[in-house]
Amino acid sequence: MPFLLRHIARYAAQKLASNPRVRETAAKAARVVVDEARQIARGEDKAWAAGRALRRALNKLQGDR
């Protein structure tokens, strides 16, 4: 099973890398993820910070900012 997931992830990464617009969007999304990870790492209560980051992500997906 892990082999299949790894193969699917590699295929998706190759497809992303072949399209410049999608590659730029993926890079922006990666920057947001890195910023969230930094914020979680800086917090004193990492579980609380991770929960807040997850809530922000879910709100953005639902369109409720």
N, CA, C and O atoms as CSV, one atom per row, in Angstrom:
chain,resi,resn,atom,element,x,y,z
A,1,MET,N,N,0.803,-1.201,0.000
A,1,MET,CA,C,0.000,0.000,0.000
A,1,MET,C,C,0.851,1.271,0.000
A,1,MET,O,O,0.560,2.185,-0.771
A,2,PRO,N,N,1.891,1.365,0.835
A,2,PRO,CA,C,2.712,2.579,0.810
A,2,PRO,C,C,3.349,2.820,-0.561
A,2,PRO,O,O,3.527,3.965,-0.976
A,3,PHE,N,N,3.691,1.732,-1.259
A,3,PHE,CA,C,4.276,1.883,-2.593
A,3,PHE,C,C,3.292,2.572,-3.530
A,3,PHE,O,O,3.677,3.443,-4.310
A,4,LEU,N,N,2.026,2.183,-3.455
A,4,LEU,CA,C,1.006,2.772,-4.305
A,4,LEU,C,C,0.831,4.261,-3.996
A,4,LEU,O,O,0.734,5.080,-4.911
A,5,LEU,N,N,0.790,4.605,-2.722
A,5,LEU,CA,C,0.644,6.017,-2.345
A,5,LEU,C,C,1.842,6.836,-2.797
A,5,LEU,O,O,1.690,7.966,-3.260
A,6,ARG,N,N,3.033,6.265,-2.662
A,6,ARG,CA,C,4.242,6.955,-3.099
A,6,ARG,C,C,4.223,7.166,-4.613
A,6,ARG,O,O,4.634,8.218,-5.102
A,7,HIS,N,N,3.748,6.168,-5.347
A,7,HIS,CA,C,3.660,6.263,-6.806
A,7,HIS,C,C,2.661,7.347,-7.219
A,7,HIS,O,O,2.926,8.124,-8.137
A,8,ILE,N,N,1.517,7.394,-6.540
A,8,ILE,CA,C,0.513,8.416,-6.838
A,8,ILE,C,C,1.055,9.805,-6.526
A,8,ILE,O,O,0.837,10.740,-7.296
A,9,ALA,N,N,1.762,9.954,-5.402
A,9,ALA,CA,C,2.336,11.251,-5.038
A,9,ALA,C,C,3.379,11.695,-6.062
A,9,ALA,O,O,3.424,12.869,-6.431
A,10,ARG,N,N,4.205,10.777,-6.516
A,10,ARG,CA,C,5.220,11.108,-7.523
A,10,ARG,C,C,4.559,11.531,-8.833
A,10,ARG,O,O,5.000,12.489,-9.468
A,11,TYR,N,N,3.511,10.827,-9.240
A,11,TYR,CA,C,2.788,11.163,-10.466
A,11,TYR,C,C,2.173,12.563,-10.358
A,11,TYR,O,O,2.260,13.358,-11.294
A,12,ALA,N,N,1.559,12.856,-9.222
A,12,ALA,CA,C,0.958,14.171,-9.025
A,12,ALA,C,C,2.022,15.266,-9.040
A,12,ALA,O,O,1.796,16.337,-9.604
A,13,ALA,N,N,3.165,15.014,-8.437
A,13,ALA,CA,C,4.245,16.004,-8.432
A,13,ALA,C,C,4.761,16.251,-9.841
A,13,ALA,O,O,5.073,17.391,-10.184
A,14,GLN,N,N,4.858,15.233,-10.650
A,14,GLN,CA,C,5.311,15.407,-12.032
A,14,GLN,C,C,4.306,16.225,-12.825
A,14,GLN,O,O,4.693,17.077,-13.624
A,15,LYS,N,N,3.026,15.977,-12.614
A,15,LYS,CA,C,1.994,16.750,-13.307
A,15,LYS,C,C,2.014,18.214,-12.866
A,15,LYS,O,O,1.844,19.117,-13.685
A,16,LEU,N,N,2.221,18.439,-11.583
A,16,LEU,CA,C,2.299,19.815,-11.083
A,16,LEU,C,C,3.502,20.543,-11.684
A,16,LEU,O,O,3.401,21.713,-12.054
A,17,ALA,N,N,4.619,19.863,-11.780
A,17,ALA,CA,C,5.844,20.487,-12.264
A,17,ALA,C,C,5.775,20.810,-13.752
A,17,ALA,O,O,6.522,21.665,-14.227
A,18,SER,N,N,4.906,20.154,-14.486
A,18,SER,CA,C,4.862,20.372,-15.930
A,18,SER,C,C,4.037,21.594,-16.320
A,18,SER,O,O,4.171,22.075,-17.445
A,19,ASN,N,N,3.200,22.108,-15.443
A,19,ASN,CA,C,2.342,23.244,-15.755
A,19,ASN,C,C,2.817,24.465,-14.962
A,19,ASN,O,O,2.775,24.451,-13.732
A,20,PRO,N,N,3.268,25.524,-15.653
A,20,PRO,CA,C,3.813,26.692,-14.936
A,20,PRO,C,C,2.809,27.377,-14.002
A,20,PRO,O,O,3.180,27.783,-12.901
A,21,ARG,N,N,1.552,27.512,-14.417
A,21,ARG,CA,C,0.570,28.180,-13.561
A,21,ARG,C,C,0.296,27.371,-12.305
A,21,ARG,O,O,0.204,27.923,-11.208
A,22,VAL,N,N,0.168,26.077,-12.469
A,22,VAL,CA,C,-0.082,25.210,-11.317
A,22,VAL,C,C,1.135,25.180,-10.415
A,22,VAL,O,O,1.004,25.147,-9.192
A,23,ARG,N,N,2.321,25.193,-11.014
A,23,ARG,CA,C,3.562,25.188,-10.234
A,23,ARG,C,C,3.640,26.443,-9.370
A,23,ARG,O,O,4.059,26.375,-8.215
A,24,GLU,N,N,3.241,27.584,-9.921
A,24,GLU,CA,C,3.269,28.834,-9.162
A,24,GLU,C,C,2.250,28.791,-8.016
A,24,GLU,O,O,2.543,29.242,-6.909
A,25,THR,N,N,1.079,28.260,-8.277
A,25,THR,CA,C,0.060,28.138,-7.241
A,25,THR,C,C,0.509,27.190,-6.135
A,25,THR,O,O,0.281,27.455,-4.954
A,26,ALA,N,N,1.146,26.086,-6.517
A,26,ALA,CA,C,1.650,25.135,-5.527
A,26,ALA,C,C,2.748,25.768,-4.677
A,26,ALA,O,O,2.839,25.502,-3.479
A,27,ALA,N,N,3.574,26.597,-5.287
A,27,ALA,CA,C,4.636,27.271,-4.538
A,27,ALA,C,C,4.034,28.237,-3.515
A,27,ALA,O,O,4.516,28.324,-2.385
A,28,LYS,N,N,2.988,28.958,-3.905
A,28,LYS,CA,C,2.323,29.864,-2.961
A,28,LYS,C,C,1.702,29.083,-1.807
A,28,LYS,O,O,1.797,29.496,-0.651
A,29,ALA,N,N,1.070,27.960,-2.120
A,29,ALA,CA,C,0.462,27.140,-1.082
A,29,ALA,C,C,1.528,26.594,-0.136
A,29,ALA,O,O,1.310,26.518,1.074
A,30,ALA,N,N,2.668,26.217,-0.684
A,30,ALA,CA,C,3.757,25.703,0.154
A,30,ALA,C,C,4.273,26.786,1.098
A,30,ALA,O,O,4.609,26.500,2.247
A,31,ARG,N,N,4.336,28.019,0.621
A,31,ARG,CA,C,4.775,29.118,1.484
A,31,ARG,C,C,3.808,29.319,2.647
A,31,ARG,O,O,4.231,29.571,3.775
A,32,VAL,N,N,2.514,29.207,2.371
A,32,VAL,CA,C,1.508,29.355,3.428
A,32,VAL,C,C,1.676,28.241,4.460
A,32,VAL,O,O,1.591,28.486,5.663
A,33,VAL,N,N,1.912,27.029,3.991
A,33,VAL,CA,C,2.097,25.893,4.904
A,33,VAL,C,C,3.337,26.104,5.773
A,33,VAL,O,O,3.319,25.821,6.971
A,34,VAL,N,N,4.398,26.595,5.169
A,34,VAL,CA,C,5.633,26.845,5.923
A,34,VAL,C,C,5.398,27.933,6.969
A,34,VAL,O,O,5.876,27.820,8.097
A,35,ASP,N,N,4.669,28.977,6.604
A,35,ASP,CA,C,4.374,30.038,7.573
A,35,ASP,C,C,3.553,29.503,8.745
A,35,ASP,O,O,3.807,29.851,9.898
A,36,GLU,N,N,2.575,28.662,8.448
A,36,GLU,CA,C,1.775,28.063,9.521
A,36,GLU,C,C,2.646,27.183,10.411
A,36,GLU,O,O,2.510,27.213,11.634
A,37,ALA,N,N,3.534,26.405,9.812
A,37,ALA,CA,C,4.413,25.527,10.596
A,37,ALA,C,C,5.339,26.344,11.494
A,37,ALA,O,O,5.592,25.966,12.637
A,38,ARG,N,N,5.836,27.448,10.981
A,38,ARG,CA,C,6.683,28.319,11.802
A,38,ARG,C,C,5.903,28.877,12.985
A,38,ARG,O,O,6.411,28.947,14.104
A,39,GLN,N,N,4.656,29.276,12.718
A,39,GLN,CA,C,3.832,29.830,13.788
A,39,GLN,C,C,3.553,28.768,14.856
A,39,GLN,O,O,3.561,29.071,16.049
A,40,ILE,N,N,3.310,27.541,14.435
A,40,ILE,CA,C,3.078,26.453,15.390
A,40,ILE,C,C,4.339,26.195,16.207
A,40,ILE,O,O,4.268,25.998,17.421
A,41,ALA,N,N,5.494,26.196,15.539
A,41,ALA,CA,C,6.751,25.909,16.230
A,41,ALA,C,C,7.104,26.994,17.244
A,41,ALA,O,O,7.731,26.708,18.264
A,42,ARG,N,N,6.707,28.233,16.970
A,42,ARG,CA,C,7.018,29.328,17.874
A,42,ARG,C,C,6.120,29.354,19.100
A,42,ARG,O,O,6.500,29.907,20.132
A,43,GLY,N,N,4.938,28.764,19.004
A,43,GLY,CA,C,3.972,28.839,20.099
A,43,GLY,C,C,4.398,28.024,21.305
A,43,GLY,O,O,5.116,27.031,21.188
A,44,GLU,N,N,3.939,28.467,22.467
A,44,GLU,CA,C,4.248,27.733,23.695
A,44,GLU,C,C,3.419,26.457,23.776
A,44,GLU,O,O,3.932,25.403,24.152
A,45,ASP,N,N,2.149,26.549,23.426
A,45,ASP,CA,C,1.265,25.383,23.428
A,45,ASP,C,C,1.090,24.942,21.984
A,45,ASP,O,O,0.232,25.458,21.268
A,46,LYS,N,N,1.895,23.999,21.566
A,46,LYS,CA,C,1.927,23.591,20.166
A,46,LYS,C,C,0.633,22.922,19.718
A,46,LYS,O,O,0.228,23.077,18.566
A,47,ALA,N,N,-0.014,22.190,20.601
A,47,ALA,CA,C,-1.277,21.547,20.250
A,47,ALA,C,C,-2.352,22.598,19.982
A,47,ALA,O,O,-3.123,22.471,19.031
A,48,TRP,N,N,-2.404,23.625,20.809
A,48,TRP,CA,C,-3.372,24.698,20.612
A,48,TRP,C,C,-3.091,25.436,19.312
A,48,TRP,O,O,-4.016,25.741,18.560
A,49,ALA,N,N,-1.820,25.726,19.042
A,49,ALA,CA,C,-1.453,26.430,17.814
A,49,ALA,C,C,-1.789,25.588,16.588
A,49,ALA,O,O,-2.251,26.122,15.580
A,50,ALA,N,N,-1.564,24.294,16.665
A,50,ALA,CA,C,-1.889,23.420,15.536
A,50,ALA,C,C,-3.396,23.377,15.316
A,50,ALA,O,O,-3.850,23.365,14.173
A,51,GLY,N,N,-4.160,23.354,16.371
A,51,GLY,CA,C,-5.618,23.374,16.257
A,51,GLY,C,C,-6.121,24.657,15.624
A,51,GLY,O,O,-7.033,24.636,14.797
A,52,ARG,N,N,-5.529,25.766,16.011
A,52,ARG,CA,C,-5.920,27.059,15.416
A,52,ARG,C,C,-5.574,27.105,13.932
A,52,ARG,O,O,-6.356,27.608,13.126
A,53,ALA,N,N,-4.399,26.578,13.568
A,53,ALA,CA,C,-4.002,26.548,12.162
A,53,ALA,C,C,-4.961,25.678,11.357
A,53,ALA,O,O,-5.334,26.031,10.238
A,54,LEU,N,N,-5.359,24.549,11.922
A,54,LEU,CA,C,-6.309,23.678,11.244
A,54,LEU,C,C,-7.654,24.366,11.087
A,54,LEU,O,O,-8.283,24.269,10.033
A,55,ARG,N,N,-8.095,25.056,12.117
A,55,ARG,CA,C,-9.368,25.771,12.035
A,55,ARG,C,C,-9.316,26.854,10.965
A,55,ARG,O,O,-10.284,27.026,10.226
A,56,ARG,N,N,-8.211,27.588,10.864
A,56,ARG,CA,C,-8.069,28.612,9.824
A,56,ARG,C,C,-8.141,27.979,8.443
A,56,ARG,O,O,-8.790,28.514,7.544
A,57,ALA,N,N,-7.476,26.841,8.271
A,57,ALA,CA,C,-7.492,26.159,6.972
A,57,ALA,C,C,-8.899,25.691,6.615
A,57,ALA,O,O,-9.335,25.839,5.473
A,58,LEU,N,N,-9.603,25.130,7.583
A,58,LEU,CA,C,-10.970,24.679,7.310
A,58,LEU,C,C,-11.891,25.846,6.986
A,58,LEU,O,O,-12.750,25.734,6.111
A,59,ASN,N,N,-11.723,26.938,7.667
A,59,ASN,CA,C,-12.541,28.116,7.385
A,59,ASN,C,C,-12.275,28.641,5.984
A,59,ASN,O,O,-13.208,29.051,5.294
A,60,LYS,N,N,-11.025,28.638,5.554
A,60,LYS,CA,C,-10.703,29.099,4.207
A,60,LYS,C,C,-11.300,28.165,3.155
A,60,LYS,O,O,-11.773,28.620,2.113
A,61,LEU,N,N,-11.278,26.872,3.427
A,61,LEU,CA,C,-11.866,25.919,2.483
A,61,LEU,C,C,-13.363,26.097,2.371
A,61,LEU,O,O,-13.928,25.920,1.292
A,62,GLN,N,N,-14.019,26.447,3.471
A,62,GLN,CA,C,-15.455,26.633,3.469
A,62,GLN,C,C,-15.859,28.026,2.989
A,62,GLN,O,O,-17.036,28.269,2.719
A,63,GLY,N,N,-14.905,28.930,2.881
A,63,GLY,CA,C,-15.200,30.280,2.437
A,63,GLY,C,C,-15.588,31.221,3.550
A,63,GLY,O,O,-15.918,32.378,3.291
A,64,ASP,N,N,-15.556,30.748,4.795
A,64,ASP,CA,C,-15.876,31.589,5.951
A,64,ASP,C,C,-14.574,32.095,6.540
A,64,ASP,O,O,-13.900,31.361,7.262
A,65,ARG,N,N,-14.222,33.283,6.259
A,65,ARG,CA,C,-12.969,33.809,6.790
A,65,ARG,C,C,-13.249,34.427,8.071
A,65,ARG,O,O,-12.340,34.947,8.718
